[in-house]
Amino acid sequence: MFGERWERIVKERGAQAALYLADGRAITFCELDEEARALRLEGDYVLAQGDVPQILRQLLAGFLHGIPVQLVEKDRARRVPACPPPAGTALIKQAVGGSGMRRCQFFTFEQIAADVDRLHAALDLGARGVGVAAISCAHSFGLTMTVLQTLLHGVPTCHAPQPFAQPLMDAMRPHARVFLPGVPALWKAWLTGNVGFANVSLALSAGAPLTLDLERLALEKHGLKIHNLYGASECGAVSWDDTPGLREDASDLGRLLPGVEAQPDANGCLVVHSSSVGLGYDEPQPQEQYGTGAFTTCDQIEVQEGHLRFRQSTGAGINVAGRKLSPAEIAEKIMRASGLPQVKIHGVKSRDPERCQDIVAELELPQAEIDAAFKIKACSLLAPWEVPRKWIGKL
């Protein structure tokens, strides 16, 4: 299925730019095809890790050769799936998600394509210009909105090597029209900085709740409507706010996308049915529903005539500025670095709404001993976004 789609794209757009690089150069569809076919593939998986150019080539190579592609953040180690991938697996994501557990998720090409195609049609991405890859393409949102749109629909991607104001403006400047996916924390930085949005044909936010204040700032300062999009890595996009004006309620997640059905279960958690729901986890847990076209989220959401309103998340995952983190992973790293036998990690609502949550560490240690030197040692194995903002010891 993919081969036919890709051959048609190369035939029709071979000499056109598929990827615009940060240094001003461009890689055409023909060049991308040649580079991907020249990659030496060894083993049972293709590892897609690195910046946008590397991920784009590795995805294409795996799809062309029918080898499962595993997406890995460039600052992460690959998680070896705990079980063999199910038959037909084309893509493997390793993500934390709402559950708070880092696991592998398996997808067929048809399931991935269903999500990409659904967004392409609903958001009219074929008429929006160039997709700006300012967020990680190893995250589901960035992946589906940029490089997979290139591989499945021939929509060019431009690479912003850093999500800061100057690299973003440099990436967008040469193009008459661009569409820009981001998370609320980045939108806040872009909107309060010196970024211009005159050529942005579509602005999208996902990964964390979009506040009305931020949405209002974009409209008042730039005349830019940021469209809130809701989804999960396990099932792809679920709903989006397609209105031209400011939402009246911050809990408003917009309307279900075409082809997606959803309703709350007995606990109020949203159950999603669609053709883009994946095959399942490598380590499924009791009582979970994931696979055979259905996925139960950790989010309590009301559904009224296809309109979604967020109430709360019941999962253990910590959402820091749109990045889902595992409490168990953070605790294990702190224990290994500090030598403590036990550490409890959880998230609390942040004072900064765009940050979403702050990390809290609870230790079996007198509060007086949790000084700067201890924190430096305890955090030595953590990524910057994993560092607790609050430390609670024994009185």
C-alpha positions, 0 to 999 in steps of 0.5 A: 500500500505504501509503495504505490502511494510513494511511487505516485508522489515521486513520479508527480513531484520528484524534482520538488522539495520534500524537505527544507533544511536549516541551512537553506538547502532542500532535499527533493523527493527523488533525492530522498527516495535515493537516500532512503533506498541506499541505507543499509538496514540490519536486524528486525527493526529500523531505528528512527532517531535523530533530527528531522532529516534522519527520521524522515529517511529512516521512516521511508526506508523501513516503509519501503522495505516492509521492516517495522520502524521504531521511533525513539527520541534522540535523547532517549535509549531504545526500549526493546519491546517486551514481546515480538511485534504483532503480524503486520506491524509497521511502526513502533512508538515508545511513549509514556502516555496517560498511564505513566508507564513507558511502553511500546505501541504497535501500529500497522501501516493502515492504522498510521495512514488512517490518522494521517489521512484523516488530519490531511482531509479535515485540516485541508493540509494540501492547501496550507503550504509547508509543514514546520517541524519545530516540535519533535517528529518522534512525538505522535503529534509532530510525526503525524503533522509533518514528516508523515504528511510528506511521505503519504501526501507529498506535503513538504516539511521544513526543519526548524532545528531549535524551537526558539524564536530565531530558528523558527522565523528562519525556517518559516521566512522563505515560504509563502504559506506554512502550517505550524504545530506546537504545544502550549508552552512553545506557543507562549514563548513564540507569542510573547517573543518577536515571532511573526506569523503573517505566513502561517495559514494554520496554527495548531496546539496539542499535548496539553490544555490550551488556555483561553488567555493564550488563545486570546493573546494570539488573536489580539496580538497577531490575528492568529487563531490557534486551533486546539487538537486532542488525541493520544499516541495510542489512537491518533487525533480524536477531535479539534476546534475548527471554529474561527473565533475564541472558545468560550470554555477552556475545557472545549476540545472541539468536535470529533474528527470524521471517522472517529467515534467516542463516548465515556465509559462507566468511570467517565473515561473516554473510549475512542473507536477509530481506524487509527487505534493501534494494535496494542502495547508490548506490556498490557495491563489488566483492565486496559482496553487497547486494540481491535479498534478501541482505546480507553483513555485516562481522561474523563471527558463529556461528549455531547452531540460529538462535542468534547469537554475535558474534565480531568485526567485520572492517569499517573503520567505527568504532563510537563509542557506537553511532554508525558513523563513516567513517575517510575522512571524519574524515581528510579533515576533519583534512587540510583543517583542518590542511593536512597532505597525509596522515592515517590514521584507525582505531579501537581498542577503548575502555577504556569498553566502552559507548563501544565504540571510540576514534578514533586519528589517525596523522600524518606530523608529529613527536610534539612538534608535535602539541600542544593548539594543533595539535589545536584547529586540526585538529579545527575541522571535526569533530563532537565524536564524530569527535575522535580520542582518541589522536594518533600522530606520528613519533618 
